[in-house]
Amino acid sequence: MKNFLGQLWNSIFHRFTLLVVGIIFSWGVMSMGWLNNDVGIGWAALPQGDAFTNPMSILRLALPVDSQAIHTIHQYLEEMPPQLDDPTARMQPKQWSEVGNQISKAIKTFNREASDLLSDIPTPYRPQALVRMNQINAALADLKILSDEQSKDLFVAKRTQAWNSIDLLAASMVPEYSVNIPEDYQTLPQLNGRAVVALDTSKGPITIMVDGYNAPITAGNFLDLVQREFYDDLTFTREDEAYVVQTGNPEGPQAGFIDPDTGQYRSIPLEVMVKGDSEAVYGATLEELGLSLSEPVLPFSAYGTVAMGHPQGDPNGGSSQFFFHLFEPDLTPAGLNLLDGRYAVFGYVIAGQEVLAQLQQGDLLRSAKVVDISPPNAFTFRYLDWILVQRLSSSLKGMA
């Protein structure tokens, strides 16, 4: 896999060139009246670059939950002025009015749907769900007060707290979940749920959330190698022009994991879950399947997207090497990303993005450890709870 970074850059350039040529050609054809209005369907299918770039937003939207109320409340909290997420930006009174309206809508939706939300949760989880619902109710009320007071820093911290409680409630709705795995891959490790992995690097800690709901084999393979301590004391490589940081290449001639039980190189297939589908696509890139405009559930649209590498020309030859996408928006804009469907995303960095930005070739991955893992029918978020509490405490201390 030593050619992986070069291959990645070549594929980005190739797809970008095809995209530009295709857009120019289509625009020219339409301007000459050669195509009828039906072509608008094709343009509508093309991602428009307004995808979510917050990893937690992507992860919460990727939960296999059918509750429309949860999705609606999430949407109200997500669709707010971008100045809220920019510490240097000032909010205008009109923007605060928009924020207040969004919160009011979220409160009305939550109150109206509360009984149905509770009925969607399996009986064993309802006592804890009631606690979460009380937390959500209180957080939304606080958000309305803070929006009226136009208190930006406190609002942002409280919104994060509200999101956390909503995520936990949504996760308790996930039924016993499994993806239909092709028979050829049944013997590979699988993760039916999510897990949090803590990386200790020579530049500091990084925390990853791994998604087995949408990438069960890729995530399962990664967790298996973490638990085997395969990644401990491996080095990072970095390719600035491809905007990736990579690791997972063991010392010696082998470019991946050799299973000690079989003595064989363990390879895993390319695995991509497409939005709207109930089963992942295996064994071929979306481009090869004629699905280039399809949107993956786990896209390359957030800084610190974690994906599995594979040898040039062999999307099913991945084994242990994985990479962090550093998300250069000019090259790979969110919602119009040239890596989507060519590599299997299996998680996102949820803490330590500032450490990731410092990693260079030769830096060390000292250890990787699973610090939280959900059972197949529940999503605990125990460690994430701790992370967000620390962030909230830090924000409040900074304002003291």
C-alpha positions, 0 to 999 in steps of 0.5 A: 500500500505504499502507493496509496497516497499517490493513488489517492491524489491521482484519483482526486485529480482524475475525478475533479477533472471529469466533474469539471468537464462534465459540468461545462459540457452539460451547461453548454448542451443545456444552453443550446436547448438540446436537453429538455427540463427533465435534466433538472432531475440529474442536477438535483441529484448532484450534491450541492456543497451544503452538507454537514461538516460537523462530525457529530451532526453526521453521526447523529443523522446516520443513526438508523432511527425512523422517528420523524420527531427526532429528525425534526428537532435535530433539524431545528437545532442544526439549521441556525446561523453559522456565526454561532459556530464561529467564536469571532463572529457577532450575531445580529438581532435579526439572527437571534430572532431566527434562533429563537423561532427555531427553538420555539419550533423545537419545543413545540415539536418535542411537547407534541410528540413526547408520548410517541417518542417514549412509545418508540423506546423498548420497555427496558430503556424507558426509565433512562429515556424519561431522564433524557426527556426531562433533560431535553425539555429543560435544555430547550427551555434554557436555550429559549431564555439564552436566545432571548438574552442573546448570550452566544457562548452560553447558548452554544454550550447549552445547545451541545448539551441538548444535542447530547441528550437528544442523541442518547434518546434517539440511540435508545430507539435503535432496535436490534440492528444488523446489516445483511453481510454477503456470505463471502464476508461473514467470517470477518470481524463485525461491529453492530453498533458504535464504539469510541476509540482513544488514540495516544499519539506523540502530539497528544490524544485523539478520540474517534467514534467508530460507526458499525451501523453503516460500516460493520465490517470496516469498523469491526476489522478496525476494532479487532486490530485495536484490541489486538494492540496491532496499532501500538507504536506505529508511525504516521505518514502525511501527504500534504497535497492529498490532505491525509494523515495515514498509519497502520503499515506494520514493519516488515514486508507485509502491508497489512494484518497477517492473521496468526490463526491462519497465517493469511493476509486479512483483506476486507472489502470496500463497504459503502452505505448509500443514503436511502438504502438498507444494505451497504454496497460491497466490493466495488466503488460507487463510480464503478457501479454507476452510482457516482452521484449517490450520497454515502451515509458517512461522507468525507465532509468533516475534518478528521473523517476516518477511512480505510486505505486500499492498494491501487486498483484493488478496492477490496485489498484493504487490511490495516492501513487507515487515514484521516482526511484533513478536509481541504474545502477548496479541493474536496468541498462538503457535499461534492466530495471526490473521495466519497464512494471510493474509500470506506469511511468508518468513523470521525474524530470527535475530539482532538482535531487540534492534535490531528492538525499537528501530526507529521510524518514520523510521529508515533501512534503510541496506543489505541484503546477501545474506551466505550462500545455499545451493545447491539441494541443500544448506544451508550455514548458513555464516554462521549457524555464525559467528553461533552461535560468536560467541554461544557465545564471548560467553556463555563470556566473560560467565561468566568 
